[in-house]
């Protein structure tokens, strides 16, 4: 049965005959769009022999593989997307989210004739610097970091640091740019590309984000259409999926939402928004949505904030306590660095493994120049479980704060 949205009746998920034919003709020819980013355009900081593209591993394929083989990528499976403290393996974690974004973005990119390898690399890496406990954890870490340094923490900026500095993976500028520009909190109807063409300008932009936070991030524009596609796909991927999770978690019901679709909104959104982006972007040097499509996306996202994100556990009952733990843990780790306590976890689980990872590339992890940033690296890298385990060992009150929930409440094993 066809799912329709009474609040956006003209978003049917269908393409016009003209657009369908244009896509079919392009696919039959095998030619990419003139606005696609060619593999030969990939820019890297270091022009090493091992990172040269080949027939088997084109430039941006290398980036995707570099990202997926990082331990930081593996940890995304243990980080909250929206809901924390729940013994339910069917609720989305951030590791699934990046794959969903990649899938949505590839669907759009394939229709538009863009470079799917670049799209995949950006999507897989876009949240790799995210904190435990989702956006609440991001806010808590920013609060303590800003209070102590005057600088700002944001997950998209940290993702670039993880890929480019912490793990030193020598990724292409186009991939790093797409990662820092992905932030789905700043939705737009039309995405125009920037004129970025080198690392010097990119590095200045990254530094400005650390110094100024939100206002600088809000001005970011991807240098490629592939980056623009990932940015809009981030919202498409989560706006309906988060609703499904909220219903499964018991926070909402199938009747809680104004459009009346309940959990079926996810299937509707994937079809309707993807088609809307393709219909309005094909053959153009920009990515855009119709007025109706953009208005509905903003409405649905706003409703999610009202009924889901502000009410989830880390934002709700446990907010004050978890926020205090971020502050306490930050101070503890900073003191361990200052004391040079090499038996501490920040050395054994963070600094030493990074040193071993970087050694084959002739690089080191410089934690001494900026200990505060090293602490940010460590805390943001933690999974939910690692954060809870650390705090439970260090701070007795944390053992009572985190809820003890099992898989078999009200059910016999």
C-alpha positions as CSV (number, residue, x, y, z in Angstrom):
1,X,0.0,0.0,0.0
2,X,1.3,3.4,-0.9
3,X,2.2,5.6,2.1
4,X,1.2,9.3,1.7
5,X,1.9,12.3,4.0
6,X,-1.1,14.5,4.4
7,X,1.2,17.4,5.4
8,X,3.2,17.1,2.1
9,X,0.7,15.7,-0.4
10,X,2.8,16.5,-3.5
11,X,5.8,14.6,-2.3
12,X,5.0,11.3,-3.9
13,X,8.5,9.8,-4.2
14,X,8.0,9.7,-8.0
15,X,10.3,11.4,-10.5
16,X,8.9,13.2,-13.5
17,X,9.1,11.3,-16.9
18,X,11.8,13.7,-18.1
19,X,14.1,13.2,-15.1
20,X,13.6,9.4,-15.3
21,X,14.6,9.4,-18.9
22,X,17.6,11.6,-18.3
23,X,18.9,9.3,-15.5
24,X,18.3,6.3,-17.7
25,X,20.2,7.8,-20.6
26,X,23.1,8.8,-18.5
27,X,23.4,5.4,-16.8
28,X,23.3,3.7,-20.2
29,X,26.1,5.9,-21.4
30,X,28.2,5.3,-18.3
31,X,29.3,8.9,-18.2
32,X,29.4,10.9,-15.0
33,X,27.9,14.3,-14.6
34,X,30.2,17.2,-15.6
35,X,29.7,18.4,-12.0
36,X,31.1,15.1,-10.4
37,X,34.5,15.2,-8.7
38,X,36.9,13.1,-10.7
39,X,39.3,10.8,-8.9
40,X,42.2,12.6,-10.5
41,X,41.3,15.7,-8.6
42,X,42.0,14.2,-5.2
43,X,44.4,16.4,-3.2
44,X,46.4,14.9,-0.3
45,X,48.8,16.6,2.1
46,X,51.5,14.0,1.4
47,X,52.1,12.7,-2.1
48,X,53.3,9.3,-1.0
49,X,53.6,6.3,-3.3
50,X,51.4,4.1,-1.2
51,X,48.5,6.5,-1.5
52,X,48.6,6.8,-5.3
53,X,45.3,5.7,-6.9
54,X,45.2,2.5,-9.0
55,X,42.7,0.6,-11.1
56,X,41.9,-1.6,-8.2
57,X,41.8,1.2,-5.6
58,X,40.8,4.6,-7.0
59,X,41.6,7.7,-4.8
60,X,38.4,7.8,-2.8
61,X,38.1,4.1,-2.4
62,X,41.4,4.3,-0.6
63,X,39.8,6.9,1.8
64,X,36.8,4.7,2.6
65,X,39.1,1.8,3.3
66,X,41.4,3.9,5.5
67,X,38.3,5.1,7.5
68,X,36.8,1.6,8.0
69,X,40.0,0.1,9.3
70,X,40.4,2.7,12.0
71,X,39.6,1.7,15.6
72,X,37.7,4.9,15.9
73,X,35.3,3.7,13.2
74,X,34.8,0.4,15.0
75,X,33.8,2.3,18.2
76,X,30.8,4.0,16.5
77,X,28.9,0.7,17.0
78,X,29.1,1.4,20.8
79,X,28.1,5.1,20.7
80,X,24.6,6.5,21.1
81,X,22.6,7.8,18.2
82,X,19.7,9.0,20.2
83,X,18.9,6.6,23.1
84,X,21.3,5.7,25.8
85,X,21.1,3.3,28.8
86,X,18.8,0.8,27.0
87,X,19.3,-2.9,26.7
88,X,17.9,-3.1,23.2
89,X,20.2,-4.1,20.4
90,X,17.6,-3.0,17.8
91,X,17.9,0.7,18.6
92,X,20.2,2.4,16.2
93,X,23.8,3.2,17.2
94,X,26.0,5.7,15.4
95,X,27.7,3.0,13.5
96,X,24.5,2.1,11.8
97,X,23.7,5.8,11.2
98,X,26.8,6.4,9.1
99,X,25.9,3.4,7.0
100,X,22.4,4.7,6.5
101,X,23.7,8.1,5.5
102,X,26.0,6.4,3.0
103,X,23.2,4.4,1.5
104,X,20.9,7.5,1.1
105,X,23.7,9.6,-0.3
106,X,24.7,6.9,-2.8
107,X,21.1,6.6,-4.0
108,X,21.0,10.4,-4.7
109,X,24.6,10.4,-6.1
110,X,23.9,7.5,-8.5
111,X,20.9,9.3,-9.9
112,X,22.8,12.5,-10.3
113,X,25.9,10.9,-11.8
114,X,28.3,11.9,-9.0
115,X,31.4,10.1,-7.6
116,X,30.0,7.4,-5.4
117,X,33.4,6.6,-3.9
118,X,33.8,10.1,-2.6
119,X,30.2,10.1,-1.3
120,X,30.9,6.9,0.6
121,X,34.1,8.1,2.1
122,X,32.5,11.3,3.4
123,X,29.5,9.5,4.8
124,X,31.5,6.8,6.6
125,X,33.8,9.4,8.2
126,X,31.4,12.1,9.0
127,X,30.7,11.2,12.6
128,X,34.0,9.4,13.5
129,X,34.8,12.1,16.1
130,X,31.4,12.0,17.8
131,X,31.2,11.7,21.6
132,X,29.5,9.0,23.7
133,X,25.8,9.8,24.4
134,X,25.1,11.5,21.1
135,X,24.5,15.2,20.9
136,X,24.0,15.5,24.7
137,X,27.5,14.2,25.2
138,X,28.8,16.6,22.5
139,X,27.2,19.5,24.4
140,X,28.6,18.3,27.8
141,X,32.1,18.0,26.4
142,X,31.9,21.4,24.7
143,X,30.8,23.0,28.0
144,X,33.7,21.8,30.0
145,X,36.3,22.3,27.2
146,X,35.0,25.8,26.5
147,X,35.0,26.7,30.2
148,X,38.7,25.7,30.5
149,X,40.1,26.9,27.2
150,X,37.7,29.4,25.6
151,X,37.6,27.1,22.5
152,X,34.7,25.1,21.2
153,X,34.1,21.4,20.6
154,X,31.9,20.2,17.7
155,X,31.8,16.6,16.5
156,X,32.2,17.5,12.8
157,X,35.4,19.4,13.6
158,X,36.6,16.6,15.8
159,X,35.9,14.1,13.0
160,X,38.4,16.0,10.8
161,X,40.9,16.0,13.6
162,X,40.6,12.3,14.1
163,X,41.0,11.5,10.4
164,X,43.6,14.1,9.6
165,X,45.7,14.5,12.7
166,X,45.0,11.9,15.4
167,X,45.2,8.9,13.1
168,X,47.1,10.8,10.3
169,X,45.5,8.9,7.5
170,X,46.4,11.4,4.7
171,X,42.9,11.5,3.4
172,X,42.0,13.6,0.4
173,X,41.0,17.3,0.9
174,X,37.6,16.6,-0.7
175,X,36.9,13.9,1.9
176,X,37.9,16.0,4.9
177,X,36.0,19.0,3.5
178,X,32.8,16.9,3.1
179,X,33.2,15.6,6.7
180,X,33.5,19.1,8.3
181,X,30.7,20.5,6.2
182,X,28.3,17.7,6.9
183,X,26.6,19.1,9.9
184,X,22.9,18.3,9.6
185,X,21.9,20.7,12.3
186,X,22.1,23.5,9.7
187,X,19.6,22.5,7.1
188,X,19.3,24.5,3.8
189,X,17.0,24.3,0.8
190,X,19.9,25.0,-1.7
191,X,23.5,23.8,-1.2
192,X,26.0,25.7,-3.3
193,X,29.6,24.6,-3.4
194,X,32.5,26.7,-2.1
195,X,35.6,27.7,-4.0
196,X,38.0,25.9,-1.6
197,X,41.0,24.6,-3.5
198,X,43.8,23.9,-1.1
199,X,44.8,22.8,2.4
200,X,45.9,26.2,3.6
201,X,42.5,27.7,3.3
202,X,40.9,24.5,4.7
203,X,43.2,24.6,7.8
204,X,42.3,28.2,8.5
205,X,38.6,27.2,8.4
206,X,39.2,24.3,10.8
207,X,41.0,26.6,13.2
208,X,38.2,29.2,13.0
209,X,35.7,26.5,14.0
210,X,37.7,25.7,17.1
211,X,37.9,29.4,18.0
212,X,34.4,30.5,17.2
213,X,32.2,27.4,17.3
214,X,28.7,27.5,15.9
215,X,28.8,30.7,13.9
216,X,31.9,29.5,12.0
217,X,30.4,26.0,11.4
218,X,27.1,27.5,10.2
219,X,29.0,29.2,7.3
220,X,30.7,26.1,6.0
221,X,29.8,25.0,2.5
222,X,31.2,21.8,0.9
223,X,33.6,22.2,-2.0
224,X,32.0,19.3,-3.9
225,X,28.5,18.3,-4.9
226,X,29.3,15.0,-3.3
227,X,29.7,16.8,0.0
228,X,26.5,18.6,-0.5
229,X,24.7,15.3,-1.1
230,X,26.0,13.8,2.2
231,X,25.0,16.9,4.1
232,X,21.3,16.7,3.0
233,X,21.4,12.9,3.3
234,X,22.4,13.1,7.0
235,X,19.0,14.6,7.8
236,X,17.1,12.3,5.5
237,X,18.7,9.3,7.1
238,X,17.9,10.2,10.7
239,X,14.6,12.2,10.6
240,X,12.5,9.0,10.2
241,X,14.8,6.4,11.7
242,X,15.0,8.3,15.0
243,X,11.2,8.4,15.1
244,X,11.1,4.6,14.7
245,X,13.5,4.2,17.6
246,X,11.5,6.6,19.7
247,X,8.4,4.4,19.2
248,X,10.3,1.2,19.9
249,X,11.8,2.8,23.1
250,X,8.3,3.7,24.3
251,X,8.9,7.4,24.3
252,X,6.3,8.0,21.6
253,X,3.5,6.0,20.0
254,X,2.4,5.5,16.4
255,X,-0.1,8.3,17.0
256,X,2.3,10.9,18.5
257,X,3.2,12.7,15.3
258,X,1.3,15.3,13.4
259,X,1.5,13.7,10.0
260,X,-0.2,10.6,11.3
261,X,2.4,8.2,9.7
262,X,4.1,7.0,12.9
263,X,7.0,4.8,12.2
264,X,6.0,4.5,8.6
265,X,7.4,8.0,8.2
266,X,10.9,6.6,7.7
267,X,9.9,4.7,4.6
268,X,8.0,7.7,3.3
269,X,10.9,10.1,3.9
270,X,13.5,7.9,2.3
271,X,11.4,7.8,-0.9
272,X,10.0,11.3,-0.9
273,X,13.0,13.3,0.1
274,X,15.4,11.4,-2.2
275,X,13.2,11.9,-5.2
276,X,12.7,15.5,-4.3
277,X,16.4,16.2,-4.2
278,X,17.0,14.3,-7.4
279,X,14.1,16.0,-9.3
280,X,15.3,19.5,-8.3
281,X,19.1,18.9,-8.6
282,X,19.6,16.9,-11.8
283,X,21.9,18.7,-14.3
284,X,22.6,21.6,-11.9
285,X,25.8,22.7,-10.2
286,X,24.1,22.6,-6.9
287,X,21.9,20.4,-4.7
288,X,18.4,21.7,-3.8
289,X,15.0,20.7,-2.7
290,X,11.5,22.0,-3.6
291,X,9.9,24.5,-1.3
292,X,7.4,21.8,-0.1
293,X,10.2,19.2,0.4
294,X,12.3,21.6,2.4
295,X,9.4,22.8,4.5
296,X,8.4,19.3,5.4
297,X,11.9,18.3,6.3
298,X,12.2,21.3,8.6
299,X,8.8,20.5,10.1
300,X,9.6,16.9,10.8
301,X,13.0,17.7,12.3
302,X,11.4,20.3,14.5
303,X,8.8,17.8,15.7
304,X,11.6,15.3,16.5
305,X,13.3,17.9,18.7
306,X,10.0,18.6,20.5
307,X,9.0,15.0,21.1
308,X,12.2,13.0,21.0
309,X,15.6,14.6,21.4
310,X,14.7,16.9,24.3
311,X,13.1,14.0,26.2
312,X,15.7,11.2,25.8
313,X,17.4,10.0,28.9
314,X,20.7,11.9,28.7
315,X,18.8,15.1,27.9
316,X,16.2,14.4,30.6
317,X,16.4,12.6,34.0
318,X,20.2,12.0,33.9
319,X,21.3,15.2,32.3
320,X,22.7,17.0,35.3
321,X,24.5,14.0,36.6
322,X,26.1,13.0,33.3
323,X,27.1,16.5,32.6
324,X,29.0,16.6,36.0
325,X,30.7,13.3,35.1
326,X,32.1,14.8,31.9
327,X,33.6,17.7,34.0
328,X,35.0,15.3,36.6
329,X,36.4,13.0,34.1
330,X,38.0,15.8,32.1
331,X,39.8,17.1,35.2
332,X,40.9,13.6,36.1
333,X,42.4,12.9,32.7
334,X,44.1,16.3,32.6
335,X,45.7,15.6,35.9
336,X,46.9,12.2,34.8
337,X,48.6,13.9,31.9
338,X,50.2,16.6,34.0
339,X,51.5,14.0,36.5
340,X,52.8,11.8,33.7
341,X,51.0,8.8,35.1
342,X,51.8,6.2,32.5
343,X,49.7,3.6,34.3
344,X,46.6,5.7,33.7
345,X,44.1,4.7,31.0
346,X,44.7,7.8,29.0
347,X,48.2,6.6,28.4
348,X,47.5,2.9,28.2
349,X,44.3,3.0,26.1
350,X,44.8,6.2,24.2
351,X,48.3,7.7,23.8
352,X,50.2,4.4,23.5
353,X,47.9,2.8,21.0
354,X,47.9,5.9,18.8
355,X,51.7,6.0,19.0
356,X,51.9,2.4,17.7
357,X,49.4,3.2,15.0
358,X,51.3,6.3,13.8
359,X,54.9,4.8,14.0
360,X,54.8,3.0,10.6
361,X,54.0,6.4,9.0
362,X,56.9,8.2,10.7
363,X,54.5,10.2,12.8
364,X,53.8,10.6,16.5
365,X,50.8,11.7,18.6
366,X,51.6,15.0,20.1
367,X,49.7,15.2,23.4
368,X,52.2,17.4,25.3
369,X,51.7,20.6,23.3
370,X,48.0,20.8,24.1
371,X,47.0,18.5,27.0
372,X,43.4,19.8,27.0
373,X,43.0,18.7,23.4
374,X,44.4,15.3,24.2
375,X,41.8,15.0,26.9
376,X,39.1,15.9,24.4
377,X,40.5,13.3,22.0
378,X,40.3,10.7,24.6
379,X,36.8,11.4,26.0
380,X,35.3,11.9,22.6
381,X,36.7,8.6,21.5
382,X,34.9,6.7,24.2
383,X,32.0,4.4,23.7
384,X,29.0,4.7,26.0
385,X,30.1,1.6,27.9
386,X,33.7,2.7,28.3
387,X,32.6,6.1,29.6
388,X,30.3,4.5,32.1
389,X,32.9,1.9,33.2
390,X,35.5,4.6,33.7
391,X,33.3,6.8,35.7
392,X,32.0,3.9,37.8
393,X,35.6,3.1,38.7
394,X,36.6,6.7,39.5
395,X,33.5,8.2,41.0
396,X,31.3,6.2,43.4
397,X,28.2,8.2,42.8
398,X,28.3,7.3,39.1
399,X,27.5,3.7,40.0
400,X,24.1,4.8,41.3
401,X,23.5,7.3,38.5
402,X,23.6,4.9,35.5
403,X,20.4,2.8,35.3
404,X,20.8,-1.0,35.7
405,X,18.6,-2.3,32.9
406,X,18.7,-5.8,31.5
407,X,17.3,-7.6,28.6
408,X,14.7,-9.5,30.6
409,X,12.7,-7.0,32.5
410,X,9.2,-8.4,32.6
411,X,10.3,-11.3,30.4
412,X,11.6,-14.8,31.3
413,X,14.9,-15.7,29.8
